[in-house]
Structures are given as structure tokens and as C-alpha cells.
Amino acid sequence: MKQEIQNYHKTLSPLDQQICDLLATLIIAELPEATSKIWHSHPVWFLDDNPIVGYSKQKKGIRLMFWSGADFNEASLNVKGEKFKDASIFYNNIEEVQESEVTRWLLKSKEIQWDYKNIVKRKGRLERIN
């Protein structure tokens, strides 16, 4: 895990750190080809410069977000974006994280992608990559 992501984790409560450590471990294991960085103040993983998955501390808990998750057809990813194709889930306890579920979503994130890296060039219009 990159130092900047570890530093992000250190700003969180011990419980939130546990959740984020587990999420990072799962993401790194399933997306070894992805690059990661702190983007818009939270950890995000990219495939070919396209944002795929990230998490952040919010009032409702730790939000795990998939940029193209609305098309995963996963009931648990029930926080849908209004403008784009993102979908999220919130965690408040490490026991809520179902590793097999997160792994399934990560596999889908490789197959189902919308082109966010070119959204400005396309004036806000998304196109499906695959």
C-alpha cells in the first residue's frame, strides 16, 4: 500500500482504519495492475487512468464507491449517483464487509467501465469502455 494511502488511514479512527485497511487489501489483491493515489482527498484506484474504485470517510461511515457500479446489478451497492454511473455502500463496522461480495464487485469493475478519464473532453458525456 502506498505511503500516501497509509497516511490517509492514520487520520481515521481505529475502527475506520480497520475497515479501510481491509478494503485496500482486497482492492490491491484483485486489481494488482491498478495504480492508486489520493485523489480528491481520498484513496482511488485507476485502470489505464480511469477511476475504478475508492473509499472515503463520510458522516454515514466509510463509503466504498465504484465509478461504474450502477451497472453491476448488485443490490448491496444501493447508493446510486444521480449524475453518473457510480454506486456505493457504507460500512460502519468491519463485520459488515463481506469479502466475497467486495471481490465480486472488483472483478466486475474490470469488465464494466465507463470512460471517466475523458469526461471533460466529451463535455460531461460518458461512454462505455467495455
Phi and psi in degrees as a GROMACS rama.xvg file:
@    title "Ramachandran Plot"
@    xaxis  label "Phi"
@    yaxis  label "Psi"
@TYPE xy
-63.6239  149.814  LYS-2
-59.4183  -39.8094  GLN-3
-64.3678  -31.3801  GLU-4
-75.1265  -39.9781  ILE-5
-59.1732  -40.5853  GLN-6
-63.6897  -38.3657  ASN-7
-59.9114  -46.0826  TYR-8
-59.0937  -37.4555  HIS-9
-65.0179  -18.672  LYS-10
-82.0379  -6.24436  THR-11
-98.5956  165.046  LEU-12
-66.6231  159.86  SER-13
-55.2688  -40.0725  PRO-14
-64.3783  -46.2973  LEU-15
-66.1351  -34.2071  ASP-16
-61.0835  -42.9759  GLN-17
-59.6774  -46.0594  GLN-18
-61.8883  -47.6881  ILE-19
-67.6084  -37.018  CYS-20
-60.8587  -43.4868  ASP-21
-65.0964  -46.0866  LEU-22
-60.165  -44.7679  LEU-23
-61.2404  -42.626  ALA-24
-60.1889  -44.62  THR-25
-65.679  -42.8104  LEU-26
-63.5512  -47.3328  ILE-27
-62.5042  -38.3838  ILE-28
-67.2942  -39.904  ALA-29
-89.8727  -22.4913  GLU-30
-124.284  58.834  LEU-31
-62.9582  -23.454  PRO-32
-82.2338  -9.48982  GLU-33
-75.7011  150.804  ALA-34
-100.16  154.014  THR-35
-135.254  154.57  SER-36
-166.669  168.327  LYS-37
-81.9899  119.404  ILE-38
-132.102  124.997  TRP-39
53.5076  40.322  HIS-40
76.8452  10.1651  SER-41
-147.482  162.606  HIS-42
-67.4199  131.702  PRO-43
-138.659  142.097  VAL-44
-111.123  141.837  TRP-45
-126.226  144.866  PHE-46
-116.011  120.982  LEU-47
50.4374  46.0662  ASP-48
66.848  9.04855  ASP-49
-100.291  124.33  ASN-50
-65.2021  134.306  PRO-51
-115.421  -52.4494  ILE-52
-149.383  148.731  VAL-53
-161.749  171.208  GLY-54
-143.275  157.49  TYR-55
-154.553  154.193  SER-56
-83.5486  124.34  LYS-57
-132.513  172.281  GLN-58
-56.5876  -37.1463  LYS-59
-79.3238  -6.54341  LYS-60
132.783  -159.719  GLY-61
-85.3469  120.638  ILE-62
-97.7992  118.238  ARG-63
-96.3491  120.246  LEU-64
-123.157  134.976  MET-65
-110.262  123.033  PHE-66
-60.0659  -32.9851  TRP-67
-110.909  17.2196  SER-68
-63.7422  -21.3526  GLY-69
-61.6005  -24.9463  ALA-70
-94.8076  6.94976  ASP-71
-77.8591  -17.3109  PHE-72
55.1867  51.7403  ASN-73
-118.892  117.031  GLU-74
-59.9594  -34.3643  ALA-75
-70.6609  -23.709  SER-76
-84.8746  72.1553  LEU-77
-99.7267  2.92636  ASN-78
-102.556  100.264  VAL-79
-97.2604  143.248  LYS-80
-71.2073  151.019  GLY-81
-87.5572  -30.0374  GLU-82
-103.769  -29.7798  LYS-83
-121.697  -160.027  PHE-84
-105.796  22.3579  LYS-85
-82.735  157.547  ASP-86
-149.438  148.19  ALA-87
-140.715  169.457  SER-88
-141.809  147.926  ILE-89
-107.985  141.426  PHE-90
-123.378  136.832  TYR-91
-121.384  -4.11221  ASN-92
-151.261  142.081  ASN-93
-61.8903  -28.6903  ILE-94
-66.3814  -19.5901  GLU-95
-73.8937  -21.4866  GLU-96
-76.6574  111.444  VAL-97
-91.7875  104.479  GLN-98
-57.6704  -40.7473  GLU-99
-65.0827  -34.5614  SER-100
-67.848  -47.7776  GLU-101
-61.4525  -41.9079  VAL-102
-60.6013  -43.202  THR-103
-60.7968  -43.1246  ARG-104
-64.4313  -39.4993  TRP-105
-63.9393  -39.0936  LEU-106
-64.039  -41.2663  LEU-107
-65.0534  -32.1296  LYS-108
-65.3198  -22.9945  SER-109
-77.1747  -33.4874  LYS-110
-88.5615  -33.0258  GLU-111
-114.343  105.608  ILE-112
-137.111  138.477  GLN-113
-104.881  147.854  TRP-114
-83.2761  87.6213  ASP-115
-80.4709  -26.9625  TYR-116
-66.8366  -20.8867  LYS-117
-110.631  16.9079  ASN-118
-64.3081  -34.7518  ILE-119
-69.6932  -44.206  VAL-120
-60.5253  -33.2876  LYS-121
-93.3702  12.9651  ARG-122
57.0758  46.5601  LYS-123
87.0557  -0.733326  GLY-124
-92.2478  129.025  ARG-125
-92.9288  144.582  LEU-126
-126.14  143.347  GLU-127
-73.4748  133.672  ARG-128
-84.9235  -46.7615  ILE-129
